[in-house]
Amino acid sequence: MFAALFAAGSLFAVTADARSKHPPHGKDESRIPQAQTEHGQQQPAADERGTEQSPAIVRVLPTPKTEAEVAEEARERNEKSDLDRKLVEYNGDLAFYTEILAAFALLQIAALFVQARYLARTVKVSEAAAVAARESADAVVSQLRAYVSVHSSAIEGFGTNAIRIQVVIRNTGQTPAHDLITWMGVHLGQFPLTEELKPPPAGLHTSRGTLSPGVEQFLFDQRELTDQDNAEIIAGRTAIYVFGEIRYKDVFKKKRITRFRYLYGGGHLGPGGALATDAEGNEAT
């Protein structure tokens, strides 16, 4: 009996559904009432969950971890904790070593400063020692070297028409003078001198040799004078200029030069014909 009632109900529902889908022709579908259930109630509204109007929210629950995973996470946390602790220790050690390096740097700077002062003092002492040694060496050289200069000079026969000039050079040092070269010139000119006394022309005979300590060498020259020349010399308006040069090497292989210039006249008439030293033209090295 229940089966017959269930079959009859199913047939009725199918028929009603077919009629709702195919309404009679010529009638306004909008006026057809909605199908009602057996009890006269309206069908429930369609479920819109999961659509754009009412999206569904899906909550994904985490998968429970296994004991091995839990142990691995605990081990990683412990390792990270150890690493952070070691990093802190390393930073502390680094700061400590940095302070030590800074202290060593300060000590090194101080040592360099002391060394620089000591070096400056050493340089000054060395310079003073060098100066003293140089002065001592110069003193030795000055004491032992040769000194060649004019020892005496004179005119013979003044007042006549022929005069003879004699210049004596002497080595007053303690060692010989080597490669000795000497020359002498005589010039009759205005006093005071207004012209340059030129060196001897090329090809002039000069002496060369070695002059031992205490030994002398004589230089001679002759000139003719007129009575007018003698009168001008006596009046002091002219003078006889005797000049020359002495070149040599001392025992220390150093070149030396002595230049001389003497005069007779111009208010300087020495006794016995002695020549006077001129104000210029005399130097020695």
C-alpha positions in Angstrom: 0.0 0.0 0.0 2.9 2.4 0.9 4.5 1.5 -2.4 1.3 2.4 -4.3 1.0 5.7 -2.5 4.8 6.5 -3.2 4.3 5.7 -6.9 1.1 7.8 -7.1 2.9 10.8 -5.4 5.9 10.5 -7.7 3.7 10.4 -10.8 1.9 13.5 -9.6 5.1 15.4 -9.0 6.4 14.5 -12.4 3.2 15.7 -14.1 3.2 18.9 -12.2 6.8 19.6 -13.0 6.1 19.0 -16.7 3.2 21.4 -16.6 5.3 24.0 -15.0 7.9 23.7 -17.7 5.3 23.7 -20.5 2.5 26.2 -19.8 -0.5 26.4 -22.0 -0.2 28.4 -25.2 -1.8 31.8 -25.3 -1.7 32.5 -21.6 0.6 35.0 -19.8 3.1 32.9 -18.0 3.6 35.7 -15.4 0.1 35.1 -14.1 0.6 31.4 -13.5 1.0 30.8 -9.8 4.1 28.9 -8.7 3.7 25.3 -8.0 2.8 24.4 -4.5 3.6 21.4 -2.5 1.1 19.0 -1.2 0.7 21.1 1.9 0.2 24.5 0.0 3.8 26.0 0.9 6.2 27.8 -1.5 9.4 26.0 -2.6 12.6 27.2 -0.7 14.9 29.8 -2.3 17.9 28.4 -4.2 21.2 28.1 -2.2 23.6 30.8 -3.5 26.6 29.8 -1.3 29.8 29.3 -3.4 28.7 31.9 -6.0 30.0 35.4 -6.6 27.2 36.8 -4.5 28.1 34.6 -1.5 31.6 33.2 -1.9 32.5 30.3 0.3 35.4 30.5 2.8 37.5 27.3 3.0 39.5 26.9 6.1 42.5 24.6 5.6 43.5 23.0 8.8 47.3 22.2 9.2 48.3 18.7 8.9 49.4 17.4 12.3 53.2 17.1 12.5 55.0 13.8 13.2 57.3 13.3 16.1 60.3 13.4 13.7 59.2 16.8 12.4 58.7 18.2 15.9 62.1 16.9 16.9 63.7 18.4 13.8 62.1 21.8 14.5 63.4 21.7 18.1 66.9 20.8 16.9 66.9 23.7 14.4 65.7 26.1 17.1 68.5 24.9 19.4 71.0 25.3 16.6 69.8 28.9 15.9 69.9 29.7 19.6 73.5 28.4 19.8 74.5 30.3 16.6 73.0 33.6 18.0 74.8 33.1 21.3 78.1 32.4 19.5 77.6 35.4 17.3 77.2 37.6 20.4 80.3 36.1 21.9 82.2 36.6 18.6 81.1 40.3 18.5 82.3 40.7 22.1 85.7 39.1 21.2 85.9 41.3 18.2 85.4 44.4 20.2 88.0 43.2 22.7 90.6 42.5 20.0 89.8 45.9 18.4 90.6 47.6 21.6 93.9 45.7 21.8 94.8 46.7 18.3 94.0 50.3 19.0 96.2 50.2 22.1 99.0 48.6 20.0 98.5 51.3 17.4 98.9 54.1 20.0 102.0 52.4 21.3 103.4 52.2 17.8 102.6 55.9 17.2 104.4 56.8 20.4 107.3 54.6 19.4 107.5 56.3 16.0 107.4 59.7 17.7 110.2 58.7 20.0 112.2 57.2 17.1 111.6 60.4 15.0 112.9 62.6 17.9 115.9 60.2 18.4 116.6 60.2 14.6 116.4 64.0 14.5 118.8 64.2 17.3 121.0 61.6 15.7 121.0 63.6 12.4 121.9 66.7 14.3 124.8 64.9 16.0 125.9 63.4 12.7 125.7 66.8 11.1 127.7 68.3 13.9 130.2 65.5 13.6 130.4 65.9 9.9 131.0 69.6 10.3 133.7 69.0 12.9 135.3 66.4 10.7 135.2 68.7 7.7 136.6 71.5 9.8 139.3 69.2 11.1 140.1 68.0 7.5 140.1 71.6 6.3 142.4 72.5 9.2 144.7 69.6 8.2 144.6 70.7 4.6 145.2 74.3 5.5 148.1 73.3 7.6 149.8 71.0 5.1 148.9 72.5 1.8 151.2 74.6 -0.4 150.9 78.4 -0.4 152.5 80.1 -3.4 152.3 83.9 -3.5 154.4 87.0 -4.2 157.1 87.4 -1.7 158.6 90.7 -3.0 158.6 93.0 -6.0 160.6 95.9 -7.1 161.7 98.2 -10.0 165.4 98.7 -10.8 166.7 101.7 -12.8 163.8 104.0 -12.4 164.7 107.5 -13.6 166.5 106.1 -16.6 165.1 105.2 -19.9 165.2 101.4 -19.2 163.8 99.7 -16.1 163.9 96.2 -14.9 160.9 94.7 -13.0 161.5 91.7 -10.6 158.8 89.7 -8.8 159.8 86.9 -6.4 157.2 84.2 -5.6 157.7 81.7 -2.7 156.0 78.6 -1.5 155.4 79.3 2.2 153.4 76.0 2.7 154.7 72.7 4.1 154.2 70.6 0.9 155.2 71.1 -2.7 153.2 73.0 -5.3 152.8 70.8 -8.4 152.1 71.8 -12.0 153.1 75.4 -11.2 152.4 77.9 -14.0 153.1 81.6 -13.7 153.0 84.6 -16.0 153.5 88.4 -15.5 152.6 91.5 -17.4 153.7 95.1 -17.2 151.5 98.1 -18.2 152.1 101.8 -18.1 148.7 103.6 -17.7 146.7 106.3 -16.1 146.2 106.5 -12.4 143.8 105.6 -11.1 143.4 102.8 -13.6 140.5 103.2 -16.0 141.1 100.3 -18.3 141.0 96.6 -17.9 144.3 94.8 -17.6 144.1 91.9 -20.1 145.7 88.5 -19.5 148.8 87.6 -21.7 148.0 86.7 -25.3 147.9 83.1 -26.3 151.3 81.7 -27.0 153.1 83.7 -24.3 155.9 81.8 -22.7 155.0 80.7 -19.2 157.0 78.6 -16.8 155.8 75.2 -15.4 157.2 73.1 -12.7 157.1 72.1 -9.0 157.9 74.6 -6.2 159.0 72.9 -3.0 158.3 74.4 0.4 160.4 77.5 1.2 161.7 77.7 -2.4 161.5 80.9 -4.4 161.0 81.6 -8.1 161.9 84.9 -9.9 159.9 86.6 -12.6 161.6 89.3 -14.7 160.5 91.9 -17.3 162.1 95.0 -18.9 160.5 98.2 -20.2 161.7 101.4 -21.8 160.5 104.8 -20.5 160.8 108.3 -21.8 161.6 111.3 -19.7 158.0 112.3 -20.0 156.9 108.9 -18.7 159.2 109.3 -15.7 157.8 112.8 -15.1 154.2 111.7 -15.2 155.0 108.8 -12.8 156.6 111.1 -10.4 153.7 113.5 -10.6 151.3 110.7 -9.8 149.3 111.0 -13.0 150.5 107.6 -14.3 151.8 104.4 -12.8 153.6 101.2 -13.8 151.3 98.3 -13.2 152.8 94.8 -12.6 150.2 92.0 -12.6 150.1 88.3 -13.2 148.8 84.9 -12.1 150.1 81.8 -10.4 148.4 78.4 -10.9 149.3 75.2 -9.2 148.0 72.0 -7.5 148.6 71.2 -3.9 149.4 67.8 -2.4 145.7 67.1 -2.1 145.2 67.5 -5.9 143.3 70.7 -5.5 143.8 73.5 -8.0 144.9 76.8 -6.5 145.1 80.3 -8.1 146.9 83.4 -6.9 146.3 86.7 -8.8 148.4 89.7 -8.0 148.7 93.4 -9.1 151.3 95.9 -7.9 152.1 99.4 -9.0 154.8 102.0 -9.0 153.7 105.6 -9.3 150.4 107.3 -8.7 151.7 108.7 -5.5 153.3 105.4 -4.5 157.1 105.5 -5.0 158.5 102.9 -2.7 162.0 103.1 -1.3 164.5 101.2 -3.4 162.0 100.8 -6.2 159.6 98.6 -4.1 156.2 98.1 -5.6 153.0 98.9 -3.7 150.0 96.5 -3.6 147.1 97.9 -5.7 143.7 98.2 -4.2 142.2 95.7 -6.7 143.3 92.6 -8.6 144.7 90.6 -5.7 143.1 87.3 -4.7 144.1 83.8 -3.8 142.4 80.4 -3.4 
